[in-house]
Amino acid sequence: MSNNTATAIQSIEWREDHVRILDQTYLPGREVYSDIRDVGRMWEAIKKLRVRGAPAIGIAAAYGFYLGIKELPENSFQSFFIEVERVAEYLETARPTAVNLHWALDRLKTTIQAHKDKDIAEIKDIVLKTAKTIHDEDKRTCKKIGEEGVKLVGKKSKILTHCNTGSLATGQYGTALSVIFHAHEEGKDIHVWVDETRPLLQGSRLTAWELKNAEIPMKLITDSTAGSLIRRGDVDMALVGADRVAANGDVANKIGTYPLAVLAHENDIPFYVAVPLSTIDMELDNGDDIPIEEREDDEITQFNGSEVAPKKTETYNPAFDVTPHKYVTGFITEKGLVEPPFNENFEKLFE
C-alpha cells in the first residue's frame, strides 16, 4: 500500500468560506460531497450522521461554530459572547454522547475569552484559525495512534473491529483503523473481521469500504458471528474506538461493543480501545454518568426504505453502550499505551 492510501479520504475540509463534507449516508454506493455554509446545516449533518465519528464530529462542530458566529453583530463583547454560548449550546444538542464535540466547543469558547480585548472581527478570525488547528492536530494525533498501536500487532494477526474508526471518522487515518493501516504499511500479515454494526451498518458500509480501498484483507461478518469466531480461535485481538471514555476507563462506544469486550475477556483475547486524549473525559468518574443517545424507531423498523417490522412497533434504539473498564486490556493513545489502573495512569497523561 502506498503511503497516502490510508489518508486519501478527506471526510471533512475547509474551503475558503465554507465546509465540504463527504456525506457518509450515501456510502458505499456513491461518493457525495456536500457544501455547508451555515450552522443549521452543520447541526443537521452531525445529527443525521452525514459526518460521524467522535474526532470528526469535534472538527465539524468547530467549523460549524465559526459558521454560526461569523455573521454576529460586532458591537459589545458581552452581547457577542451571549450569542456565542447560544450557538455552542445549539450544536451540543446534535450528538450528546461524543465528548469531542463538547471538548472542541469548550476550547473555542476559552479561546474567545482569552482574546476578549481584541476587536470582534479579529476574534472571529482567531476562531476559524483555531478550528483549523483542531483539524490539523487530529490528523497528527491519529497518525501517532497508529504508530503506537502497531507495536501491539503481531507479524501475523487476525483483528476484529466494530463500527467505523477510519479516515471517515476523524481528520485523517482514524483511531483503531489507523493501527490497522499502519500494520499493513509495515508489511504485517493482517486479516480484519469487520462487524457489520447494526442498525446503521457503519461496518459494512464504511469500514469495509475503507479497507477495500486500502487493499487490506478483510471479511465482513454479522455482529452475532463474532462470538463463534473468537471461540474457534480465529481472532487474535479486538480493536475498537470510542466516543467517550470516563476517568476510570469505562468506555462508551457504538452499541454492540460491550458484548464484544465480554467475549474477548472470557476467551483471553486482548481488547484494545484506540482514542485520542480528547475523547477521555476526566470530569466523569465512571461510565454510568455518560449520556447515551437514543435514536429514531425507523433505524430498526425499516431497512433500505422497506418496513421490516409491524407498523407502529415501539423500539429501544440506543446508539451506544458502556463497557466497564475491567474488560479493557489497554487504551492506545497518541502518548502511547495506557494500561490499568486507568484512573491513575490517565491522571499522569494530563499532568
LOFI-52692 format. One record per residue (C-alpha): residue in three letters; x, y, z. Coordinates in steps of 0.2 Angstrom, whole numbers, plus 5000, padded with zeros to 4 digits. Example, Ala and Ser with C-alpha at 12.3 -4.5 7.8 and 13.67 -1.06 7.14 Angstrom:
2
ALA506249785039
SER506849955036
END
This chain:
351
MET500050005000
SER500750174996
ASN500950295010
ASN499450405005
THR498250265003
ALA497650265020
THR497450455020
ALA496750485003
ILE494950505010
GLN494550685016
SER492950665025
ILE492950855030
GLU493951005024
TRP493851195025
ARG493651285008
GLU493951465008
ASP492251515016
HIS491351355020
VAL491551175024
ARG491451025012
ILE491050855019
LEU490950685012
ASP489150635016
GLN489350465023
THR487450425022
TYR487750385003
LEU489250265006
PRO489750144999
GLY488550174984
ARG489050354980
GLU490350474985
VAL489350634988
TYR490150794994
SER489050925002
ASP489551115005
ILE489051185022
ARG488851365024
ASP487851395040
VAL487751325057
GLY486051245055
ARG486651135040
MET488151085051
TRP486951035065
GLU485950935053
ALA487450855046
ILE488050795063
LYS486350745069
LYS485950635053
LEU487750555053
ARG488250645037
VAL489850675047
ARG490150555061
GLY491550485072
ALA491950575088
PRO493550665082
ALA492650715065
ILE491150775075
GLY492350885085
ILE493150955069
ALA491450985061
ALA490751065077
ALA492251185077
TYR491951245059
GLY490051245062
PHE490351355077
TYR491351485066
LEU489951475053
GLY488751515067
ILE489651665074
LYS490451745059
GLU488951855055
LEU488551905073
PRO488552095076
GLU490252165081
ASN489652285095
SER490052245113
PHE491052095118
GLN489752045132
SER488252035119
PHE489351945107
PHE489851815119
ILE488051785125
GLU487651745106
VAL489251635106
GLU488651525120
ARG486951505112
VAL487751445096
ALA488851325106
GLU487351255116
TYR486351235100
LEU487751125092
GLU487951025108
THR486250955106
ALA486650875089
ARG487550725097
PRO487650725116
THR488750575119
ALA490350615109
VAL491450715121
ASN492450785107
LEU491050895101
HIS490950975119
TRP492850975120
ALA493051075104
LEU491751205108
ASP492451225125
ARG494151255118
LEU493451385106
LYS492451475119
THR494051485130
THR495051555116
ILE493751695113
GLN493851735132
ALA495751745131
HIS495651875117
LYS494151975123
ASP495152135122
LYS495352125104
ASP494152185090
ILE492752055087
ALA493152045069
GLU494851985074
ILE494151865087
LYS493151785073
ASP494751765063
ILE495551685078
VAL494151565080
LEU494251505062
LYS496151485064
THR495851385080
ALA494651265071
LYS495951235058
THR497151195071
ILE496051075079
HIS495850985062
ASP497750985059
GLU498050925077
ASP496850775075
LYS497750725059
ARG499450715068
THR498650635083
CYS497850495073
LYS499550465064
LYS500350445081
ILE498950325087
GLY499350215073
GLU501250215076
GLU500950175094
GLY499650045091
VAL500649955078
LYS501849895091
LEU500449785098
VAL500049695082
GLY500949535079
LYS501849495062
LYS500349385058
SER498749445066
LYS496849425064
ILE495949585071
LEU494149605075
THR493449785074
HIS491749865077
CYS490950015069
ASN492050135059
THR493650215066
GLY494550265050
SER494850425040
LEU492950445038
ALA492850465057
THR494250585060
GLY495350715052
GLN496450585044
TYR497050405046
GLY495750355060
THR496050285078
ALA495850095078
LEU495950095059
SER497550195060
VAL498350055069
ILE497749935055
PHE498350045041
HIS500050065049
ALA500249875052
HIS499849845034
GLU501049985028
GLU502449895039
GLY502149735029
LYS501249645043
ASP500149495038
ILE498449555045
HIS496749505042
VAL495249605048
TRP493549545053
VAL492349685051
ASP490749685061
GLU489349755050
THR488749855065
ARG486849865066
PRO485749955064
LEU486650085053
LEU487949975046
GLN489450085049
GLY490549925047
SER489849865031
ARG489550025023
LEU491150125029
THR492450015037
ALA492349885023
TRP492450025010
GLU493950105018
LEU494849935019
LYS494449885002
ASN495150054995
ALA496750015005
GLU496849834999
ILE496849765016
PRO496249585018
MET494649585027
LYS492949485028
LEU491349565033
ILE490349475047
THR488649495055
ASP488849565073
SER488149405080
THR489549305071
ALA490949375082
GLY490749255097
SER490949095086
LEU492549165078
ILE493349205095
ARG492849035102
ARG493648955086
GLY495249045089
ASP495149155074
VAL495349315082
ASP497049375090
MET496449545096
ALA494949655096
LEU495249835092
VAL493949975093
GLY493750165095
ALA492650265107
ASP491550415108
ARG491950455127
VAL493050375140
ALA492750405158
ALA494150445171
ASN494050265177
GLY494250195160
ASP492450145156
VAL492050165138
ALA490550225128
ASN490650165110
LYS489450105096
ILE488149985103
GLY488749815102
THR490549855109
TYR490149795127
PRO489649615122
LEU491249605111
ALA492349655126
VAL491549525137
LEU491849395124
ALA493649445122
HIS493849445141
GLU493049265143
ASN494149195129
ASP495849285134
ILE495849395119
PRO496649575121
PHE495349705119
TYR496149875115
VAL495250045113
ALA496150175102
VAL495750355106
PRO496450525106
LEU496650605123
SER495250725119
THR494050585120
ILE494550555138
ASP493350645149
MET494250675166
GLU492650765173
LEU491650605173
ASP492050475186
ASN491350325178
GLY490350265163
ASP488650275172
ASP488750465170
ILE488950465151
PRO487350525142
ILE486850395130
GLU485950455114
GLU484350365109
ARG483950375090
GLU482350355080
ASP481250205078
ASP481450195059
GLU483350145060
ILE482749975067
THR480949965059
GLN481550005041
PHE482949935031
ASN483450025015
GLY481750105014
SER480749945017
GLU479749905033
VAL480449755042
ALA479349765057
PRO477449785060
LYS476849975059
LYS476950075075
THR478149945083
GLU478950035098
THR480850025099
TYR482350045110
ASN483750115100
PRO485250175110
ALA486750225099
PHE488050175112
ASP488350055126
VAL489650075140
THR491049945143
PRO491649935161
HIS493549965162
LYS493849795169
TYR493649725151
VAL494849845143
THR496649775141
GLY497349955137
PHE497050115128
ILE498050165113
THR498350355113
GLU499550475104
LYS500550465120
GLY500750285120
LEU499850135128
VAL498950165144
GLU498650005155
PRO497749985172
PRO497450065184
PHE496750185171
ASN496250325183
GLU497950345190
ASN498850325173
PHE497650445164
GLU498050575178
LYS499850565173
LEU499450595155
PHE498550755159
GLU499850825171
END
